[in-house]
């Protein structure tokens, strides 16, 4: 699970061109959207959310069916990881 979390962090940094941030800077349970904060929040916006959906689909083979689910799934690294693991299990 930690490997998947680190992989997600690296993909987010690369896809969103967050060159000033390292994977260690992103706290697993910190909100990814909203204000940038000392607790690891990235301050992402709705355009970034689309990029996260693409990461989830292209790199991890899971779909986010609608915006309501998306808000829950894309909340943090922990919620993204849980969704990937749960949905990959269901697709086997």
Phi, psi and omega in degrees: 000320179296326178297316179296318179299316179293322177298314178300315180301314180296320179294319179297313180300315182291310185292327181263005179054047179267064188298334182277359183245141174251160179305326180293338180284340184267116179277132187304324183255008178282144178296135180279337184251164180096215183285144170289135184218166178289347182270018175095002177292144185261345181070034181289161179236188186294328176294319177298326179300320178298320178296321178295322177298318178297318177301313181300317183285310187283323184266335187236357174067026177240145180253146173254113192289331182200174184295326180296312177296319180303316179300321179286313185293319186271016181295316184207173175300320180298316182289324177295316180298314180300318181295317178300310182297317181294317184280333174289325178295320181290334183273355180280000000 
